[in-house]
Amino acid sequence: MQAVQVKINQKMAFENTTDSGNETKAARIVFHTKDLNLWYGADHALKNLNLNIYENEVTAIIGPSGCGKSTYLKTLNRMNDLISSVRITGDVHYRGRNIFDPTYHVEELRTSVGMVFQKPNPFPKSIYENIVYGPKLHGIKNKKILDEIVERSLRGAALFDEVKDRLKENAYGLSGGQQQRLCIARALAIEPDVILMDEPTSALDPISTLKIEELMQSLKQEYSIVIVTHNMQQAARISDRTAFFLNGECIEYDVTDTIFYRPSNQKTEEYITGRFG
Amino acid sequence: MGERQYKSEIRAHLASKKKGKWFERSISPLLTVLASISVLTTIGIVFTLLKEAYHFFQETSVWDFITGIEWTPFFASDPKYGIWALVSGTFTITVIAILFAAPIGLAIAIYLSEYASDKVRRILKPILEILAGIPTIVYGYFALTFVTPLLQEVFPELSRFNALSPGLVLGVMIIPSIASLSEDAMTAVPQAIRQGAYALGATRLEAAIQVVLPAALSGIVASMVLAVSRAIGETMIVTVAGGSSPNFGFHPMESVQTMTAYIVQVSTGDAGYGSTLYYSIYAVGFMLFLFTFVMNIFSRYISRKFREEY
């Protein structure tokens, strides 16, 4: 990504304090975003973002369509690299390392920062092959280990019991909700650190949605999760922290209860009470 | 609601349409007739082939024809009609063509669908299609007068007429259709599936080869089969540069004769109507028809069997 004009700030000083003053517990920072700006051509999509993502938490990003929440999420694993008109300034540090640093291989970043997409996108292969794709890609060839990974990942995504007898069948035979959990299992198979979820339940029915929400609660014990969602109830139910985005800016970012019950910005309050958006 | 301003016009139009209803009713039979022309033509061709081939098999045994490996129709005494001599010529050239064209065509398809920018793709695809539009006789003389001498520099033992040169040039001819059809199949693979691979840390090439290619397999195989089918039926290149020596076996360096080239040889010569020689071209033509027919069935089967619904 030659267009990334980043000043590689040498080692950022990392403290465990956070940007919100009323923080009680000192969590570890996974992503540190500093003065992040992003343009699609002439369109200024992200404006001076400064926020931290914390370990073993679910961080929700809410906001109306076009507010830049998905764009921000895709910046965290550099999926925006695929769009040639994108230009970025500012820094995003993942565990202390600038992800825009030319020496940071994007493939390496993506093995630590997994992603689940809006619509389930399993590969047109068997359930088994979907899970082992990542591990095989990164050099794991032992059949026994791969079998173990498949079982562990599927259990991790609460899907194992439903599919254990048809691992060799095509993934497209699964229901939408099962496909999405398969995609989560596929992400888990390479043992990531962070899982990014881009409206993972917007294409699913309420029961599948509930299953995925429950799953996220158990996943955050081991992973840090960042989720973009249109559904405010969902953000309130599942997240520890919530960021409210509007027109490319982060209007307010705080502990979820604070955002929903005592928002300090009027726009946040208007949005979560449904006055616009 | 406001005043209806156009309703009367719409009614008048409908009324005028009613009058012309006979026209609407005649459309369907008219199109049926037009569609049946191509079906009837095909039936007619097959019928002619069978009828004339039947005359041929009155004088030559079917068994000798489909098992024989010697093809000596011009011998005055005891001519031999063993089709495998011609089939092997066709296959030699087809195999060379497909071995040459498949990897290059596929590489072009991968480049166009996974790497090239929209701009590059918009320029390259029409150029490829121009390549597909060059008359085959031009390819034939290109093989004979340019490629063969060039190859003789490398392989001095290469005959003036040989299978290698027309095989390679035939390969060049079918590259565009392999590239274009495979590219269509790969472009049809949803972007979301690629992103799934990228998000797992796959590079562009890894995603292309491990995820996109298998997902587009039905279209790619269908393009290959179609290319083989075209190579089998191709006539001018092999007639001009392949030679006219029906020899059984795989001899890329020597003069060969394909089924199509034999038909050209006899029909441009002075074989008398009603002679065995004359009828033999229908028997060979029928063989050729069988091969391409089987390839087409195979291609349909493949694309149905491996079709992926995304």
Contacts between the chains, C-beta under 8 A, distances in Angstrom:
chain1	res1	chain2	res2	distance
A	77	B	199	6.6
A	79	B	195	6.7
A	79	B	198	6.8
A	79	B	199	6.8
A	82	B	195	7.5
A	82	B	198	7.1
A	84	B	117	7.4
A	107	B	201	4.3
A	107	B	202	7.2
A	107	B	203	6.1
A	108	B	201	7.2
A	110	B	198	6.9
A	110	B	199	5.9
A	110	B	200	6.7
A	110	B	201	4.3
A	111	B	200	7.4
A	111	B	201	4.1
A	114	B	199	6.5
A	114	B	200	7.3
A	115	B	195	8.0
A	115	B	199	4.0
A	117	B	192	6.2
A	117	B	195	6.6
A	117	B	196	7.1
A	117	B	199	7.7
A	119	B	192	6.2
A	121	B	190	7.4
A	121	B	192	3.9
A	121	B	193	5.6
A	121	B	195	6.8
A	121	B	196	4.5
A	122	B	196	7.4
A	123	B	193	6.1
A	123	B	196	6.4
A	123	B	197	7.4
A	123	B	211	5.6
A	123	B	215	7.1
A	124	B	193	7.2
A	124	B	214	7.4
A	124	B	215	4.8
A	124	B	308	4.3
A	124	B	310	6.9
A	125	B	214	7.1
A	133	B	197	7.3
A	133	B	200	6.5
A	133	B	210	7.3
A	133	B	211	7.6
A	134	B	200	4.1
A	134	B	201	7.1
A	137	B	200	6.4
A	137	B	201	6.7
A	137	B	202	5.7
A	137	B	206	6.3
A	137	B	210	7.3
A	138	B	201	6.6
A	172	B	308	7.8
A	172	B	309	6.5
A	183	B	196	7.1
A	186	B	196	7.5
A	186	B	200	7.1
A	187	B	199	7.4
A	187	B	200	7.4
A	190	B	200	6.2
A	190	B	201	7.0
